[in-house]
Amino acid sequence: METRVAVISIIVESPDTVEKLNAVLHEYGEYIIGRMGLPYRKRDISIISVALDAPQNTIAALSGKIGNLPGISVKTAYSGVIGNE
């Protein structure tokens, strides 16, 4: 199965959604290389980056689920490197 490396950038504007976001990320935990979260208290938001190595359709599904959560913005950047599992 072909996999790609990608980074999902997430901006959380609604603290009420964090629990749901963490549940979605946990669901895809086997594909997550690492994540970094930065609270930006001045603007009352959080900025999260998630690095993944997964099939492209899995990355798209995760990004879509995150994007459907209220108060969250998401963008995905893909690497050109394709690997095989």
C-alpha positions in Angstrom: 0.0 0.0 0.0 1.4 3.4 -1.0 1.7 6.0 1.8 2.6 9.7 1.8 4.0 12.0 4.4 1.8 15.0 5.1 1.3 17.8 7.6 -2.2 18.8 8.8 -2.3 22.3 10.2 -5.3 23.0 12.5 -6.5 26.2 14.1 -8.9 25.7 17.0 -11.1 28.7 17.7 -13.6 26.9 19.9 -12.3 25.3 23.1 -15.5 23.3 23.3 -14.4 21.2 20.3 -11.0 20.1 21.6 -12.3 16.9 23.1 -13.9 15.9 19.8 -10.7 16.8 17.9 -8.6 14.7 20.3 -11.0 11.7 19.8 -10.6 12.0 16.0 -6.8 12.2 16.2 -6.8 9.2 18.6 -8.8 7.2 16.0 -5.9 7.8 13.4 -3.1 7.4 16.0 -1.4 4.6 14.1 -0.6 7.0 11.2 0.6 10.0 13.3 4.3 10.6 13.4 4.0 13.4 15.9 2.1 16.5 16.8 2.8 19.9 18.2 0.2 22.2 19.8 0.7 25.9 20.6 -1.8 27.8 22.7 -2.0 31.4 21.5 -3.6 33.0 24.5 -3.5 36.6 23.1 -6.0 35.5 20.5 -7.7 32.7 22.5 -6.9 30.1 19.9 -4.7 27.0 19.6 -2.5 26.1 16.7 -1.8 22.4 16.1 0.4 20.6 13.5 0.1 16.9 12.9 2.7 15.0 10.9 1.4 11.8 9.3 2.6 8.9 7.2 -0.5 7.2 5.7 -2.4 6.3 2.5 -3.6 9.5 0.8 -7.2 8.6 1.2 -6.7 8.1 5.0 -5.1 11.6 5.2 -7.9 13.1 3.3 -10.5 11.3 5.5 -8.8 12.6 8.7 -8.6 16.1 7.3 -12.2 16.0 6.3 -13.4 14.8 9.7 -11.4 17.5 11.4 -12.7 20.2 9.0 -16.3 19.2 9.9 -15.8 20.0 13.5 -17.3 23.4 14.6 -14.8 26.2 15.3 -11.9 24.5 13.5 -10.0 25.4 10.4 -7.7 22.8 8.7 -5.3 22.7 5.8 -3.2 19.8 4.6 0.2 19.8 2.8 1.5 16.7 1.1 5.1 15.6 0.5 6.0 14.3 -2.9 7.7 11.3 -1.3 5.7 8.1 -1.7 6.5 5.0 0.3 5.2 1.4 0.4 4.1 -0.3 3.6 
